[in-house]
Amino acid sequence: MNNTLILDNTTIKTDSAGRYCLNDLHKAAGGEPNHQPAFFLRREETAELMVELSNSADSQSYQPVISNAGRYGGTYVCMELAYAYTMWL
């Protein structure tokens, strides 16, 4: 699935499951250190949302969050978490 999204001249990458790259969203939002995806993912509210998404029938076949290390890695999240991240910003 390829959902090309461009925000403020920044292309937001997606993975094969249609998850959005939080690192790209962070960059498009200005890249402030206190808005890093890691801080968002550590929040109690985010953890609760991830549990709910993991337990939903729609997401039984894939993980709502996946992180890939390395130069071309990143943290990819489902659309619901991408929305939650942008609202948190």
N, C-alpha and C positions, 0 to 999 in steps of 0.2 A: 504494500500500500504506500503510495507516495502522495503526501499532502504537503505541497510546497507552501510555505508561509514565509512572508517577508515583512519584518517590522523594522522601521527606521533604518532601511538599507541593510539589514542583517537577515540573512537567510536562516531560518530555524529548521535545522535538520530533523528528519524523522527516521525511525528505523523500520525494519520490515514488518513490524507489528503495528505501525502507525503511531508509536509513542514519540513525543516531542522532546527535544534536547533542552534541558533546563539551563545548561551552560550557555547556549545560544540566546535563550530568553533573558538570562542575566546580562549578557553583553548588550542586547538590544535595549534593555532598560537603563543602561548607563554604567553597568559594571561596578557599582559601589560595593566596597568590601563587606558592609553589614547586610547586604542583600544576597550573599552567596547562597547557592542552592543547598549547600550542606547545612546552613543555619535553618533554612526552611524545613528540611527533612528531619531535623532533630526536634522540631516542635511537637508537643503532645497532641495538638489538634491534627497535625499532619499524620502522625502515627496512627491515630484513631481512624482517620479517613482511609489510610492505606489498608488497615484491617478490614474495614467495611467493603472496600473495593475488592480485596482478595477473596472475601466471602460471597460476593455477589455472583449470581449465575452467569452474568455476561463476561466475567473475567476469569472463569475457571480454567480457560485454555491458555492464558498468558499471565505474566506478572505485570502489575501496574507500574512497577519501578524496576529498572535494571541499570546498573552502572558498569561501564567498561573503562578499565584503566589504560593509561598510555597516552601517547601524543594525539592520537585520533579518537580517543575514547570520549566519554561523557556520561552524564546521567540522563536517562530517557524515561519519561513518565507518560502515563495515559492522559487523555484529554482532560479528565476531571481534575487530576493533580496539576496539570499545566494551568488550568483556570484558577485553581486555588493558589498557585504560586504567583500568578500575575495579580490576583486580588491582594495577596500578602504584601506585594511590592508597594 
